Amino acid sequence: MRMLLRETEAAEEILAGLGHDREVWHPVAYFYGVQEISNRLTERADLPKRIGEMLTPALKTFGITHPNRFL
């Protein structure tokens, strides 16, 4: 994830100056949370839908302009 954040910053797809080591746990927690909620509610049957609904807005909080790069 750290590598992806650095690549997207170099490609100017996220805001420059993020503290990658400090911030990297956020997207990891988002991914885990979406998978866990989907698993508990529908045994992951709705995982693709939940990823789009929940992660896209969350990733935009990092200034990510192309969230599909992470999905």
C-alpha positions as CSV (number, residue, x, y, z in Angstrom):
1,M,0.0,0.0,0.0
2,R,2.9,2.3,0.8
3,M,4.3,1.7,-2.7
4,L,0.9,2.5,-4.3
5,L,0.6,5.8,-2.4
6,R,4.1,6.8,-3.5
7,E,3.3,5.9,-7.1
8,T,0.1,7.8,-7.1
9,E,1.7,10.8,-5.6
10,A,4.5,10.7,-8.3
11,A,1.7,10.5,-10.9
12,E,0.0,13.5,-9.3
13,E,-3.1,11.4,-8.6
14,I,-3.1,12.2,-4.9
15,L,-2.2,15.3,-2.8
16,A,1.6,15.7,-2.5
17,G,3.2,15.6,0.9
18,L,1.3,12.8,2.6
19,G,3.2,11.1,5.4
20,H,3.0,7.7,3.8
21,D,4.3,5.8,6.8
22,R,1.9,7.6,9.1
23,E,-1.1,7.4,6.7
24,V,-0.8,4.0,5.1
25,W,-2.9,2.2,7.8
26,H,-6.0,4.2,6.9
27,P,-6.6,2.6,3.4
28,V,-5.7,-0.8,4.9
29,A,-8.3,-0.3,7.6
30,Y,-10.9,0.8,5.0
31,F,-10.3,-2.4,3.0
32,Y,-10.5,-4.6,6.0
33,G,-13.7,-2.9,7.3
34,V,-15.5,-3.2,4.0
35,Q,-14.6,-6.9,3.7
36,E,-15.6,-7.6,7.3
37,I,-19.0,-5.8,7.0
38,S,-19.7,-7.6,3.7
39,N,-18.7,-11.0,5.2
40,R,-20.9,-10.6,8.3
41,L,-24.0,-9.3,6.5
42,T,-24.0,-11.3,3.2
43,E,-21.0,-13.7,3.4
44,R,-19.3,-11.4,0.9
45,A,-22.0,-11.8,-1.7
46,D,-22.2,-8.0,-2.0
47,L,-18.4,-7.2,-1.7
48,P,-18.0,-5.7,-5.2
49,K,-20.9,-3.3,-4.5
50,R,-19.7,-2.4,-1.1
51,I,-16.2,-1.7,-2.3
52,G,-17.6,0.9,-4.7
53,E,-20.0,2.4,-2.2
54,M,-17.7,2.6,0.8
55,L,-14.2,2.8,-0.4
56,T,-14.5,5.3,-3.3
57,P,-15.6,8.2,-1.0
58,A,-13.1,7.1,1.7
59,L,-10.2,7.1,-0.7
60,K,-11.1,10.6,-1.9
61,T,-10.4,11.8,1.6
62,F,-6.7,11.3,0.7
63,G,-7.1,13.5,-2.3
64,I,-7.1,10.4,-4.6
65,T,-8.5,11.5,-7.9
66,H,-8.6,8.0,-9.5
67,P,-9.8,5.6,-6.7
68,N,-10.2,2.8,-9.2
69,R,-6.4,2.5,-9.2
70,F,-6.7,1.0,-5.7
71,L,-9.9,-1.1,-6.3
